[in-house]
Amino acid sequence: MASKQLRQLTRDEVDKHNQPGDLWVVIDAKVYDLSRFQDLHPGGVAALLDPEVAGKDATEAFFGLHRYEVLEKPQYKRLQVGVIEGEKSVIHGRSTGEISKVPYAEPTWLAEGYHSPYFTENHRRFQKACRQFFDEYVYEDAQAREADGKRPSQSVIDKMAELNLHAMRMGPGKHLKGRVLMGGLVKPEEFDYFHELIITQEFARSSLRGYGDGLLGGKVIGLPPVLNFGNEELKARIVPDVLAGKKFICLAISEAHAGSDVMGLQTTAVKSEDGKEWIINGSKKWITNGTFADYFTVGCKTEDGFTVILVERGPGVETKQIKTSYSTTAGTAFITFDNVRVPVGNTLGEEGGGIFVILSNFNHERWVMCCASARGQRGVVEECLKWITQRKVFGKPLSSQAVIRSKLAGMIARAESCQNWLENVTYQMCNMSYKQQANKLAGQIAFLKSFSTSSGQETARDAVQIFGGRGITQTGMGKYIEHYHRTIAFDALLGGAEDVLSDLGVRQALRAMPRDARL
C-alpha cells in the first residue's frame, strides 16, 4: 500500500481548525487532525479545545504529558494530515541501534570524544552489533511479555542461539571453542569479560527486569556448575541443548528456611541401597526460571555435608509459580522434590564438596548483576535528564530547581562510580586465572555488588521524587521509573543481600591483613 501523501500547510491554515469537530494541532512540525479522535482522547476533549492547543503548536503541551512512542502507534500515525511548510521535525524517539547523545546516558567509553584503556575496536564493533540485535529482537518482546506475564518468546531465544549469545553469556572459556560468535565478529579465543559485559549491559538497556531474568537468567547461574564440575558424559548430554536454547536450566539453592545461609539448607539427598542413585526430598523457593526449567542444579544435605546434584524434571518434581513484585515472565518458582531418584553420575563436584561448587559460581553471578545494575542506573539518569528539561513547573523547566539538579548530581555520580569500579574489576578478571579471581576478587565483587544495588535503590527513590505521581504509574511518562523502583529490590537481594556481601568484603580484607601492620 502506498504511503499517504502529506500536505504542505502553513500555521495560519492550521489555526483555522480550532473548533469541536474541526480540530487540528501541530506537534514537532507535523499536523494532526484530531476531529474524530477528540471524544476518544483519554484526557477528555476539554484538554484539546484549550485555546493554547486547538489549531496551535501543541508540542510543549504534548511532551509534558506523553512519551514520543505515542506518536509512533499506528492509530495515531493515521491522524497526521500534513507538515508545516518550510519546517522540519527535530524530535525523535527510540532509534534502533543508535548511541544516545544525552549526557551520561552512555558509559564514557561509548560517548563521543572520550577514550578508554579497556575497550578495543573489536569491542566497539561488538557493542554496535549487540545493540542492533537487542533493540531489534528483544525490546518489543520485553514490552509485550511484561504486559502479559508470559515467558520470553521462543523466537527470541532461537535468534540468540543463532549468534551463540547464550554461550557468550557464560563468559570466556572452553565452551566457546568451535563456535561462530556474533556472526564471526569475535573469535572464541579472543572473547573476554569485556565482551560479556557489553552483552549484559546492552541486554539490560533494551529489556525489563522480570523479562531479563526470564530470558535464561537461570542458565547464567545454573549451568556453570555443570560446565565446571560435571563429568564428561553429563556435559555432553546437557550442555549443547541448553546453549542452543532448546532446554532450560535453573539454580535451585535457596529455601524458605535458608536464604543466604547455604549451609542451613534442609533438602536432603540419600543414596539408594545399591548406591547408584540419589533420593532427594525437600523444597526450594524463589527459583528463577523454575516454572519452565528442564534441569535443576540443586544444593542438598548429604551424609558427607553439602552436595550439588543435577536433577532432571520428572516424577516427584513439582514446580509452582511464585507471584513477586516483578513480572511472572521470570518464571520464579517454589519447587518440591518428593523421593526424586537421580543417578549418582549427576553429582557436580565431590560428594560433600558442594560449598566449593557454589562459591566458585558466586563471583561470576554477582559480577553479572553489577553489569546490569550499572546500566540500569544509567537508564534512569537518561530518563530523568529528558524529563527535567521538557517538564515545566511554575512557568520554568523542572531543571531550574536546585533540589532537582542536586538529585541528578547524586544519580550521575553513583552511575559513573559503579561503571568505573566495574570496568576495573573486569580488567582484573581478564588478567587473572580462575584461582586468582577466587582469591583476590571475591571481596571486591561483593563490595561492588552491595554498592551497586544500594546506589540503585537511592537512585530509584530520587527518580520517583523527580517524576512525582508519574513515577508510580505503570504507563505513560514515568513507566520506566515505576518499573525500576518496583524491581530494584530484586537486585539488592539476589546473589546475596547487601549487608551479607558488605560483611563478606570486610572479612576478606581482614584475612589479608599483614601480621606486622600496626599504627
C-alpha atoms as one frame of an Amber mdcrd trajectory, in Angstrom:
protein
   0.000   0.000   0.000   1.367   3.421  -0.976   2.103   5.803   1.877  -0.318
   8.696   2.448   0.680  11.924   0.727   1.129  14.616   3.381   0.066  18.171
   2.623   2.359  21.188   2.998   0.499  23.551   5.335   1.096  26.935   6.898
   0.496  27.691  10.553  -2.219  30.172   9.550  -4.086  27.369   7.773  -3.833
  25.116  10.826  -5.063  27.926  13.093  -8.435  27.930  11.297  -9.159  24.382
  12.549  -9.737  25.137  16.217 -13.335  24.121  16.909 -15.104  20.924  18.070
 -15.430  18.610  15.074 -12.767  20.545  13.172  -9.706  20.275  15.352  -6.065
  20.286  14.223  -2.830  20.620  16.182   0.875  20.879  15.385   3.373  18.612
  17.116   7.020  18.958  16.106   6.177  20.459  12.679   3.677  17.656  11.954
  -0.030  18.446  11.588  -2.602  16.117  13.152  -6.366  16.124  12.541  -7.965
  15.239  15.885 -11.566  15.919  14.814 -12.704  12.302  15.020 -10.351  11.466
  17.867 -11.365  14.280  20.223 -14.099  12.283  22.014 -11.730   9.310  22.396
  -8.934  11.348  23.951  -8.125   9.758  27.363  -7.613  13.196  28.879 -11.005
  14.445  27.723 -11.987  16.792  24.918 -11.521  19.933  27.035  -7.735  19.475
  27.018  -7.726  19.513  23.221 -10.025  22.548  22.958  -7.738  24.648  25.155
  -7.060  27.902  23.235  -3.322  27.229  23.592  -3.747  23.822  21.912  -6.583
  23.856  19.351  -5.185  24.975  15.999  -1.865  25.793  17.656   1.586  24.296
  18.161   0.976  21.777  20.944   4.491  20.349  21.017   5.300  21.550  24.518
   1.918  20.554  25.915   2.138  17.095  24.307   5.604  16.256  25.588   4.660
  17.453  29.032   2.190  14.584  29.180   3.166  11.903  26.661   6.158   9.885
  25.517   7.241  10.101  21.886   6.276   6.455  21.348   2.600   7.508  21.445
   3.079   9.258  18.094   4.545   6.081  16.629   1.478   3.945  17.314  -0.389
   3.144  14.069  -3.732   4.521  15.311  -2.127   7.904  15.963   0.140   7.959
  12.928  -3.014   7.798  10.811  -4.142  11.122  12.269  -1.292  13.030  10.607
  -2.554  15.007   7.605   0.408  17.230   6.805   3.594  19.022   7.750   4.362
  22.681   8.313   5.781  24.202   5.169   9.492  25.029   5.416   9.943  23.350
   8.807  11.458  20.022   9.813  10.774  17.707  12.725  13.591  17.883  15.264
  12.353  15.465  17.915  12.677  11.716  17.590  12.097   8.735  19.811  13.985
   5.499  20.320  16.050   4.643  17.229  17.281   1.103  16.735  20.978   0.748
  17.444  21.828   4.405  17.999  24.132   5.833  20.676  22.292   8.313  22.879
  23.511  11.902  22.843  22.015  12.636  26.275  24.890  13.348  28.702  25.754
  10.343  30.910  23.213   8.170  29.103  26.081   6.008  27.872  29.205   4.759
  29.659  32.173   7.033  28.937  33.861   4.605  26.542  30.843   4.890  24.212
  30.391   8.653  24.475  31.708  10.765  21.613  35.179  12.225  22.187  36.089
  10.064  25.188  38.694   7.326  25.468  39.158   4.063  27.379  42.186   1.901
  28.237  39.992  -1.210  28.300  37.849  -1.331  25.171  39.292  -2.121  21.738
  37.906  -1.515  18.251  36.657  -5.091  18.309  34.726  -4.342  21.475  33.201
  -1.296  19.774  32.107  -3.274  16.708  30.762  -5.960  19.003  28.769  -3.406
  21.018  27.242  -1.958  17.866  26.096  -5.390  16.711  24.741  -6.275  20.173
  22.736  -3.052  20.449  21.274  -3.529  16.998  20.268  -7.097  17.866  18.748
  -6.375  21.279  16.886  -3.291  20.025  15.507  -5.213  17.060  14.580  -8.528
  18.651  14.399  -8.124  22.435  12.890  -4.698  23.152   9.395  -5.287  21.745
   9.180  -8.806  23.164  10.181  -7.487  26.607   7.388  -4.893  26.483   4.818
  -7.484  25.390   5.820 -10.106  27.943   5.866  -7.548  30.747   2.251  -6.842
  29.809   1.013 -10.444  29.607   3.382 -12.107  32.102   4.264 -14.966  29.768
   7.804 -16.319  29.435  10.094 -14.799  26.763   9.195 -15.849  23.241  10.970
 -18.909  21.882  11.613 -16.989  18.662  13.860 -14.571  20.601  15.649 -17.458
  22.312  16.240 -19.083  18.918  17.573 -15.838  17.405  20.031 -15.517  20.284
  21.126 -19.113  19.743  21.894 -18.404  16.082  24.553 -15.910  17.193  25.676
 -18.068  20.143  24.640 -15.349  22.587  23.549 -17.968  25.123  27.062 -19.409
  25.110  28.697 -15.978  25.303  26.612 -15.059  28.358  28.564 -17.751  30.203
  31.787 -15.765  29.745  35.055 -16.826  28.107  36.040 -20.488  28.261  36.256
 -23.873  26.582  32.501 -23.950  25.935  33.060 -21.368  23.161  35.578 -23.488
  21.234  34.490 -24.129  17.659  31.528 -21.742  17.842  30.888 -18.821  15.487
  30.302 -15.837  17.763  28.105 -12.944  16.690  28.361 -13.942  13.044  32.142
 -14.228  13.272  32.649 -10.770  14.750  34.883 -12.122  17.521  36.910 -15.327
  17.661  36.288 -17.721  20.576  39.873 -17.366  21.811  39.593 -13.538  21.728
  36.285 -13.332  23.594  36.867 -11.811  27.047  34.914 -10.491  30.011  34.544
  -7.066  28.392  32.645  -8.707  25.533  30.403 -10.350  28.112  29.992  -7.042
  29.973  28.798  -5.487  26.705  26.225  -8.250  26.182  24.860  -7.895  29.708
  24.661  -4.103  29.584  23.068  -3.965  26.134  20.567  -6.577  27.281  19.801
  -4.580  30.436  19.339  -1.428  28.353  16.777  -2.960  25.987  14.996  -5.225
  28.459  12.839  -5.080  31.576  13.785  -6.587  34.924  11.498  -9.618  35.081
  11.968 -10.344  31.397  15.733 -10.055  31.835  15.679 -12.874  34.367  13.162
 -14.812  32.311  15.368 -14.810  29.230  17.505 -17.642  30.610  18.787 -15.874
  33.707  18.604 -19.279  35.377  21.027 -20.651  32.812  23.615 -17.981  33.598
  23.784 -19.180  37.216  22.595 -22.782  36.869  24.804 -24.046  34.042  28.325
 -23.070  35.266  28.377 -25.820  37.946  27.633 -28.343  35.181  30.299 -26.872
  32.905  32.934 -26.719  35.639  32.140 -29.745  37.791  30.045 -32.173  35.737
  31.533 -35.361  34.277  32.119 -35.540  30.535  29.080 -37.722  29.827  26.804
 -35.346  31.716  28.179 -32.273  29.974  27.869 -33.886  26.531  24.227 -34.712
  27.230  23.116 -31.477  28.899  25.186 -28.506  27.728  24.557 -28.451  23.933
  20.761 -28.259  24.209  20.924 -25.612  26.956  23.279 -23.373  24.973  21.070
 -23.878  21.906  18.021 -22.665  23.844  16.241 -25.994  23.407  16.357 -26.958
  27.087  16.301 -24.759  30.192  18.146 -24.943  33.493  17.980 -23.120  36.822
  19.945 -22.878  40.063  17.936 -24.271  42.993  19.727 -23.381  46.235  17.623
 -21.037  48.395  14.867 -22.356  50.661  12.164 -20.908  52.853  14.294 -21.745
  55.930  17.636 -20.724  54.452  18.446 -17.894  52.036  21.999 -16.628  52.313
  22.761 -19.409  54.827  23.788 -22.059  52.286  24.923 -24.490  54.998  21.491
 -24.283  56.631  19.664 -25.937  53.713  17.243 -28.719  54.616  16.701 -30.501
  51.281  18.244 -33.955  51.672  19.814 -36.474  49.320  20.473 -40.042  50.471
  21.837 -42.897  48.416  19.756 -45.874  47.385  20.623 -49.312  48.768  22.655
 -50.208  45.677  24.462 -46.852  45.819  23.618 -45.998  42.203  21.060 -43.262
  42.837  20.393 -40.235  44.994  16.923 -39.994  46.548  16.086 -36.311  47.050
  13.418 -34.809  49.304  12.742 -31.193  50.203  11.778 -27.865  48.686  13.334
 -24.768  47.131  11.939 -21.247  46.976  12.365 -18.116  44.809  13.986 -20.124
  41.996  14.385 -18.057  38.825  13.170 -19.901  35.672  12.000 -22.790  37.862
   8.491 -22.901  36.378   9.759 -23.844  32.923  13.166 -25.424  33.680  14.066
 -28.888  32.390  17.085 -29.179  34.705  17.697 -28.058  38.287  21.144 -27.535
  39.830  20.199 -28.438  43.395  22.014 -27.943  46.697  21.394 -30.850  49.103
  22.361 -32.015  52.594  24.119 -35.371  52.305  25.893 -37.718  54.693  29.198
 -36.014  53.878  27.858 -32.472  54.267  26.655 -30.337  51.364  26.494 -31.684
  47.789  25.297 -30.211  44.481  23.331 -32.516  42.199  21.801 -32.002  38.744
  18.132 -33.028  38.803  16.130 -33.541  35.621  12.423 -32.720  35.546  10.473
 -35.941  36.048   8.481 -37.965  38.597   8.472 -36.343  42.034   9.496 -32.876
  40.794   6.767 -30.244  41.087   7.037 -26.526  40.374   4.602 -23.771  41.319
   4.709 -20.138  40.288   5.528 -17.546  42.950   3.984 -14.125  42.382   6.514
 -11.388  43.088   6.579  -7.641  42.543   8.133  -8.080  39.142   6.808  -9.920
  36.100   5.905 -13.612  36.108   7.998 -13.672  32.932  10.929 -14.624  35.174
   9.319 -17.959  35.997  10.045 -17.616  39.739   9.107 -20.911  41.373   8.558
 -22.919  44.521   9.903 -26.411  43.863   9.232 -29.620  45.755  11.221 -32.848
  45.452   9.322 -35.936  46.607  11.530 -39.056  46.551  13.140 -37.921  43.318
  15.620 -40.527  42.089  18.743 -39.186  40.357  21.787 -41.126  39.051  24.885
 -40.665  41.214  26.625 -39.644  37.992  24.661 -36.374  38.162  26.744 -35.272
  41.152  28.545 -31.988  40.431  31.966 -31.978  42.022  32.859 -34.109  45.025
  30.306 -35.525  47.437  30.314 -33.179  50.411  32.178 -30.561  48.355  29.138
 -28.589  47.277  30.213 -25.416  49.049  33.186 -25.118  46.687  30.899 -25.634
  43.669  28.575 -22.850  44.801  31.257 -20.426  45.955  33.055 -20.756  42.608
  29.806 -19.684  40.966  29.150 -16.626  43.131  31.821 -14.294  41.737  30.567
 -14.506  38.164  26.905 -14.364  39.201  27.438 -11.215  41.268  29.621  -9.619
  38.604  26.856 -10.114  36.021  24.430  -8.417  38.419  26.840  -5.495  38.773
  26.987  -5.122  34.982  23.205  -4.949  34.742  22.854  -2.693  37.791  25.298
  -0.108  36.460  23.462   0.017  33.130  20.050   0.183  34.773  21.060   3.235
  36.796  22.317   4.931  33.669  18.958   4.362  32.008  17.265   6.127  34.911
  19.677   9.058  34.569  18.727   9.399  30.891  15.005   9.298  31.642  15.376
  11.945  34.365  17.520  14.285  32.275  14.974  14.177  29.459  12.101  14.759
  31.845  13.536  17.717  33.754  14.354  19.557  30.524  10.878  19.123  28.984
   8.690  19.330  32.088   7.689  22.842  33.184   6.656  23.837  36.706   5.862
  27.357  37.907   6.488  28.535  34.344  10.055  27.213  34.238  11.744  23.923
  33.292  11.977  21.474  36.172  15.748  21.667  35.738  15.679  25.236  37.110
  15.048  23.812  40.604  18.307  23.438  42.553  16.953  20.492  44.557  16.259
  18.605  41.320  19.752  19.278  39.992  21.152  18.040  43.305  19.311  14.737
  42.930  20.644  14.351  39.385  24.160  15.064  40.605  23.912  12.153  43.033
  22.465   9.843  40.380  25.221  10.623  37.892  27.981  10.257  40.476  26.675
   6.861  41.551  26.249   5.588  37.991  29.753   6.683  36.991  31.277   5.216
  40.170  29.609   1.838  39.609  30.703   1.683  35.975  34.304   2.667  36.608
  34.725   0.260  39.527  33.092  -2.428  37.386  35.480  -1.855  34.482  38.488
  -2.089  36.810  37.248  -5.389  38.280  36.533  -6.675  34.772  40.105  -5.864
  33.732  41.403  -7.854  36.699  39.195 -10.797  35.683  40.655 -10.686  32.173
  44.189 -10.893  33.580  43.762 -13.357  36.440  43.422 -17.108  36.473  40.181
 -18.548  37.849  42.001 -19.425  41.073  43.420 -15.912  41.412  39.971 -14.429
  40.845  38.522 -16.580  43.617  41.284 -15.470  45.972  41.553 -11.776  45.177
  38.200 -10.684  43.740  35.566 -12.309  45.968  35.673  -9.368  48.385  35.953
  -6.755  45.634  32.957  -8.128  43.738  30.951  -8.494  46.954  31.615  -4.837
  47.789  30.809  -3.745  44.235  27.556  -5.680  44.164  26.470  -4.230  47.517
  27.453  -0.696  46.446  25.757  -1.037  43.048  22.410  -2.154  44.390  22.359
   0.287  47.303  23.168   3.039  44.789  20.368   1.778  42.586  17.857   1.928
  45.426  18.839   5.511  46.236  18.603   6.466  42.567  15.187   4.788  42.280
  13.856   6.764  45.238  15.144  10.093  43.885  13.795   9.357  40.404  10.289
   8.815  41.771  10.504  12.167  43.555  11.534  13.838  40.288   8.689  12.257
  38.308   6.105  12.645  41.066   2.879  10.709  40.527   4.116   9.574  37.123
   6.933   7.748  38.887   4.464   5.336  40.471   2.306   4.861  37.367   2.874
   1.788  35.210   2.057   3.555  31.942   2.946   6.892  30.406   5.840   9.244
  31.051   7.172   7.565  34.191   6.604   3.910  33.322  10.307   3.007  33.269
  10.895   4.814  36.545   7.975   2.966  38.161   9.303  -0.335  36.834  12.821
   0.351  38.080  11.611   1.460  41.512   9.362  -1.612  41.814  12.036  -4.128
  40.813  15.279  -2.708  42.239  14.762  -4.707  45.442  15.460  -7.901  43.483
  18.992  -6.761  42.676  19.528  -5.898  46.338  18.696  -9.469  47.394  19.611
 -11.866  44.590  23.160 -13.156  44.773  23.367 -12.177  48.449  21.776  -9.412
  50.496  23.692  -6.121  50.678  24.609  -6.436  54.358  25.835 -10.009  53.916
  28.022  -9.034  50.949  29.456  -5.964  52.649  30.401  -8.079  55.638  31.950
 -10.667  53.297  34.103  -7.936  51.767  35.377  -6.800  55.162  36.090 -10.369
  56.288  38.052 -10.978  53.085  40.085  -7.843  53.826  40.748  -8.917  57.417
  42.071 -12.284  56.231  44.592 -10.455  54.077  45.805  -8.139  56.835  49.598
  -8.361  57.258  50.666  -9.572  60.704  53.182  -6.747  61.122  50.755  -3.892
  60.379  50.488  -1.505  63.337  49.578   2.146  63.823
